[in-house]
Amino acid sequence: MKIRSIDTYVLRTPLGQKRFFSSQAAFPERNSFLVKITTEDGIDGWGEGGQYGPPEPPLACIEKVLAPRLIGREADQPVRIFEDLYSFCRDFGQKGTYIEALSAIDIALWDIWGKSLGKPIHALLGGAFRTSIPAYGTGCYYPDHYQDTDRMLRELADEAKGYRDAGMTAIKMKLGLLPIDLDAERIAVVREAIGPRIGLMVDANHAYNAASAIRIGRSMEKHNVLWFEEPVPPEDRQGYRRVRDAIDVPIAGGECEYTRFGFRDLMLGQCIDIAQPDLCCAGGFTEWIKILALTGSFGVLTVPHVWGSGIAVAAALQAIAVAPQVPFTAAGVPLQNEPMIEFDRTHNPLRDDLLVERFVLRDGTIDVPTGSGLGVEVNEDELQKYSAAH
């Protein structure tokens, strides 16, 4: 079952008036980078990589550097191929673009392997602990008119209530774009809107230094915030430790980290309470297995970051299915010792329309696909609709 061809796709769709902001930037479009690997037997595998920046750099890594090293190799050896390619690019690509490219390749190869055996990826990874996964909704970003405080707060409350009424048992909101006192007010508005029983997490996208993060973190304690995500820049591990030691809110991070080596350093630095590798950036399923073993040995719950197309969601569902409780109890508690799936609620046709069957929220959970490989099928018409020339 040798690799015959590798096709790459840059997907884009403008958001127009649905543009939104995090603490770092405006989002005028949604984009994704997909890879399709085809074997000589005609089996296709899909992968996704490069979640945070422009898709062209990982595309170039694959087309110009990595693809020639893959053609003719056995497709059902994803772990060996990852290690071989990582060793090849170690001197110049331990993090960032090359690992994003390797992530896409790895996910596609696991998809092929599962399809060749008629098994879902979670079966190849050792067996699923769960057949459906509780979802938390990511939303409550900043609108274009975020400087109109009254309107922003009013619409923020309505948005949060909408997630509650749609059956979300937990939501994650954004902060870090506005002054600390106003963002603290935003947290209070959301908590009041959703009530005391809905889980609430906050994500700063590394907007603060340690002192500012501690200041706003203390305002979260009275609102029962379940985690404070990326309080400081990912390079500032000492800052992570300072914030974690100073406030009574669990600290989450790792979406900007790569491979088991990056998470080893987060664990040894005692930086986080919740690890958030993104499969499409941190090394695919091959590194997911190793990161899980590492974080679990430190007693750290792993809840992957999810951002991208339907392929990214499918990969996360397969991965979370095999994540054990940390620690084990007879009845798992979401975000206490049981992982959840991040289910971004911003407008994204690449997530909602790209696959033949949409992911459906039922009683606050999403079913793990049981078909072979990733368990999903790409809608080729939608793929071409959103594909950009490159």
C-alpha positions in Angstrom: 0.0 0.0 0.0 2.4 2.6 -1.3 1.9 6.4 -1.5 1.1 7.4 -5.1 0.3 11.1 -4.8 -0.1 14.0 -2.4 -2.6 16.8 -3.2 -2.8 20.1 -1.2 -5.7 22.5 -0.8 -5.9 26.0 0.5 -9.5 26.8 1.5 -10.8 30.3 2.1 -14.1 32.0 2.7 -14.6 35.6 3.6 -16.7 36.5 6.7 -17.9 39.9 5.6 -20.1 41.5 8.2 -19.5 38.4 10.4 -15.9 39.4 11.0 -14.8 39.2 14.7 -11.8 39.9 16.9 -9.7 38.1 19.5 -7.1 40.0 21.5 -4.6 39.5 18.8 -6.3 40.3 15.5 -9.4 40.6 13.4 -10.7 37.6 11.5 -12.0 38.7 8.1 -12.0 35.1 6.7 -11.8 31.5 7.7 -9.1 29.5 6.0 -7.8 25.9 6.2 -5.0 23.9 4.7 -5.8 20.3 3.7 -3.8 17.5 2.4 -5.1 14.4 0.5 -2.7 11.5 0.3 -3.7 8.7 -2.2 -2.2 5.2 -2.3 -1.6 3.0 -5.3 -4.6 1.0 -4.2 -6.8 4.1 -4.5 -7.3 4.8 -0.8 -7.5 8.5 0.1 -6.5 9.9 3.4 -7.3 13.5 4.6 -5.3 15.7 6.9 -5.2 19.3 8.1 -2.4 21.5 9.3 -1.4 25.1 10.0 -4.3 26.4 12.1 -3.0 29.8 13.1 -1.3 31.6 10.3 -1.5 31.7 6.5 -1.8 28.3 4.9 0.8 28.9 2.2 4.0 28.1 4.4 3.0 24.5 5.3 1.8 24.0 1.8 5.3 25.0 0.5 6.9 22.6 3.0 4.9 19.7 1.7 5.0 20.5 -2.0 8.7 21.5 -2.2 10.4 19.5 0.6 8.4 16.7 2.1 6.2 15.2 -0.6 9.2 13.9 -2.7 10.3 12.0 0.4 6.9 10.4 0.8 6.1 9.1 -2.7 6.5 5.3 -2.9 6.6 4.8 0.9 4.3 2.4 2.7 1.2 4.5 3.8 0.3 2.3 6.8 3.4 3.3 8.8 2.5 6.8 10.1 4.6 6.6 13.3 7.7 5.6 11.4 7.2 8.2 8.7 6.7 10.9 11.3 9.9 10.0 13.1 11.8 9.8 9.8 10.5 13.2 8.6 11.0 14.9 12.0 14.6 13.7 12.1 15.1 15.0 8.6 13.8 18.5 9.5 15.0 18.7 13.2 17.9 21.1 12.4 15.5 23.7 10.9 12.0 22.8 11.8 11.5 21.7 15.5 8.5 24.0 15.8 6.1 25.9 13.6 5.6 25.5 9.9 7.3 22.1 9.4 5.5 20.5 12.3 2.2 21.9 11.0 3.0 20.2 7.7 4.0 17.0 9.4 0.7 17.1 11.3 -1.4 17.2 8.2 0.6 14.3 6.7 0.3 12.3 9.8 -3.4 12.7 10.1 -3.9 11.7 6.5 -1.7 8.6 6.9 -3.7 7.5 10.0 -6.9 8.0 8.0 -5.5 5.8 5.2 -4.4 3.1 7.7 -7.8 3.0 9.3 -9.6 2.8 6.0 -7.3 0.0 4.8 -8.3 -2.0 7.9 -12.0 -0.9 8.0 -11.4 0.5 11.5 -11.8 4.0 13.0 -8.6 5.7 14.1 -9.7 5.4 17.8 -9.6 1.6 17.4 -6.0 1.8 16.0 -5.1 4.0 19.0 -6.1 1.3 21.4 -9.8 1.7 21.9 -12.4 4.3 22.8 -13.3 5.2 26.4 -16.4 7.0 25.1 -18.7 7.0 22.1 -19.8 10.6 22.5 -18.0 13.6 23.9 -19.4 16.6 25.8 -18.9 19.8 23.8 -18.1 23.3 24.9 -18.9 26.3 22.7 -16.2 28.8 21.9 -17.6 32.2 21.1 -18.2 35.6 22.7 -15.5 37.2 20.6 -15.3 40.9 20.1 -17.5 42.5 17.4 -16.5 45.2 14.9 -18.2 47.7 17.2 -16.4 46.6 20.4 -15.8 50.3 21.2 -19.6 50.8 21.6 -19.6 49.4 25.2 -23.3 49.4 25.9 -24.1 47.7 22.6 -21.3 45.2 22.9 -22.3 44.1 26.4 -26.0 43.8 25.5 -25.1 41.6 22.5 -22.6 39.6 24.5 -25.3 38.7 27.0 -27.7 37.7 24.2 -25.0 35.5 22.5 -24.2 33.7 25.8 -27.9 33.1 26.5 -28.1 31.6 22.9 -25.4 29.1 23.7 -27.1 28.1 26.9 -30.4 27.7 25.2 -28.8 25.6 22.4 -27.8 23.0 25.0 -24.2 23.9 25.6 -23.1 22.8 29.1 -20.0 25.0 29.0 -18.8 28.0 26.9 -15.5 29.7 26.4 -15.3 33.5 25.9 -12.6 35.8 24.7 -10.9 38.6 26.6 -7.7 40.7 26.3 -8.6 43.2 23.7 -10.0 45.8 26.1 -8.9 47.4 29.4 -8.9 44.9 32.4 -11.8 46.6 34.2 -14.0 46.4 31.1 -13.0 42.8 30.3 -13.8 41.9 33.9 -17.3 43.4 33.4 -17.6 41.2 30.2 -16.9 38.1 32.3 -19.6 39.1 34.8 -22.1 39.7 32.1 -21.6 36.3 30.6 -21.8 34.5 33.9 -25.0 36.3 34.7 -26.4 35.4 31.3 -25.7 31.7 31.5 -26.4 31.2 35.2 -24.3 29.3 37.8 -24.6 25.8 36.4 -23.1 26.3 32.9 -19.3 26.0 32.8 -17.4 29.1 31.9 -13.8 29.3 30.6 -11.9 32.4 29.4 -9.3 32.7 26.7 -6.9 35.7 26.5 -4.9 34.5 23.5 -1.7 35.6 25.4 -2.8 39.2 25.8 -1.2 39.9 29.2 2.1 40.0 31.0 2.1 38.1 34.3 1.1 41.1 36.5 -1.9 42.0 34.3 -2.9 38.3 34.0 -2.9 37.9 37.8 -5.0 41.1 38.2 -7.8 40.0 35.9 -7.4 36.4 37.0 -8.3 37.3 40.5 -11.6 38.9 39.2 -12.5 35.5 37.7 -12.4 33.6 41.0 -15.8 34.8 42.2 -17.4 33.7 38.8 -16.3 30.1 39.1 -14.2 30.2 35.9 -13.1 26.7 35.0 -9.9 27.7 33.3 -7.9 30.8 32.2 -6.4 30.0 28.8 -3.2 31.4 27.4 -2.9 34.2 30.0 0.7 35.2 28.8 2.7 34.7 25.7 3.6 31.0 25.1 7.3 31.7 25.4 6.9 33.1 28.9 7.0 29.9 30.9 8.1 31.7 34.0 5.0 34.0 33.6 2.8 31.0 33.3 4.2 29.7 36.6 3.7 33.1 38.3 0.1 33.3 37.2 -0.6 29.7 38.2 0.9 30.3 41.6 -1.0 33.5 42.3 -4.7 32.8 41.4 -7.2 30.2 42.2 -8.3 29.5 38.6 -6.8 26.5 36.7 -4.4 27.6 33.9 -4.7 26.1 30.4 -2.3 26.4 27.5 -0.4 24.7 24.8 -2.2 25.4 21.5 1.0 27.2 20.3 3.2 24.4 21.4 4.7 21.6 19.3 5.4 17.9 19.7 6.0 16.0 22.9 9.2 18.0 23.5 7.3 21.2 23.9 4.8 19.6 26.3 7.6 18.0 28.2 8.9 21.5 29.0 5.4 22.8 30.0 5.1 19.8 32.4 8.6 20.2 33.9 8.0 24.0 34.3 4.7 23.3 36.2 3.1 25.8 33.8 -0.4 24.5 33.3 -3.3 22.6 34.7 -4.9 21.7 31.4 -2.9 20.9 28.3 -4.3 22.0 24.9 -2.3 20.5 22.0 -3.8 21.1 18.6 -3.6 17.9 16.5 -3.2 19.9 13.3 -0.2 21.7 14.7 1.4 19.6 17.5 2.2 16.5 15.4 -1.0 14.7 14.5 -2.1 11.4 16.1 1.5 10.2 16.4 2.5 12.9 18.8 -1.0 13.0 20.4 -0.3 9.5 21.9 3.0 10.6 23.3 1.7 13.9 24.7 -1.2 12.0 26.4 1.2 9.7 28.1 3.4 12.6 29.2 0.6 14.9 30.5 -1.2 12.0 32.2 2.0 11.0 34.1 2.0 14.6 35.5 -1.7 14.4 36.4 -2.6 17.1 33.8 -5.9 16.8 31.9 -5.5 17.1 28.1 -8.3 18.9 26.2 -7.2 19.6 22.6 -7.5 22.9 21.0 -9.7 22.7 17.8 -9.8 25.3 15.1 -10.3 24.7 11.4 -12.4 22.6 9.1 -14.4 19.5 9.6 -11.3 17.5 9.2 -9.8 19.1 12.3 -13.0 18.4 14.3 -13.0 14.8 13.2 -9.4 14.3 14.2 -10.1 15.8 17.6 -13.1 13.5 18.2 -11.0 10.4 17.3 -8.2 11.6 19.6 -10.4 12.5 22.6 -12.2 9.2 22.4 -9.0 7.4 23.6 -8.0 9.9 26.3 -8.3 8.3 29.7 -9.7 10.2 32.7 -7.1 12.1 34.8 -7.5 10.7 37.4 -9.9 7.8 37.0 -13.3 7.9 38.9 -16.3 5.7 38.5 -18.2 8.6 37.0 -16.2 11.2 35.0 -16.8 14.9 35.4 -16.3 17.0 32.3 -13.3 19.4 32.6 -12.6 18.0 36.1 -11.1 14.6 35.0 -13.0 14.1 31.7 -12.1 15.8 28.5 -14.4 17.8 26.3 -14.4 18.8 22.6 -14.0 22.4 21.6 -16.9 23.3 19.3 -16.2 26.8 17.9 -19.5 28.7 17.3 -18.3 31.4 15.0 -19.4 31.3 11.3 -17.3 28.7 9.5 -18.6 27.0 6.3 -15.3 25.1 6.2 -16.4 23.2 9.3 -20.1 23.1 8.7 -20.3 22.5 4.9 -17.1 20.7 3.9 -18.2 17.2 5.1 -21.0 15.1 3.7 -22.5 14.8 7.2 -22.4 17.7 9.7 -21.5 17.3 13.3 -24.6 17.5 15.4 -24.9 18.6 19.0 -27.2 16.2 20.9 -27.8 16.7 24.6 -24.6 18.8 24.8 -22.5 16.0 23.2 -21.1 15.1 19.8 -20.8 11.5 18.6 -17.4 10.1 17.8 -17.5 8.9 14.1 -17.4 5.2 13.9 -16.6 4.8 10.2 -13.1 3.8 9.0 -10.2 6.2 9.4 -11.4 9.6 10.5 -14.9 8.4 9.9 -16.0 11.3 7.7 -16.3 12.0 4.0 -15.3 15.2 2.2 -17.9 16.8 0.0 -15.8 17.3 -3.2 -18.2 20.0 -4.5 -17.7 22.1 -1.4 -14.0 21.5 -1.5 -13.8 23.0 -4.9 -16.1 25.8 -4.0 -13.7 27.0 -1.2 -10.4 26.1 -2.8 -8.1 28.9 -3.7 -5.7 28.8 -6.6 -2.0 28.3 -5.5 
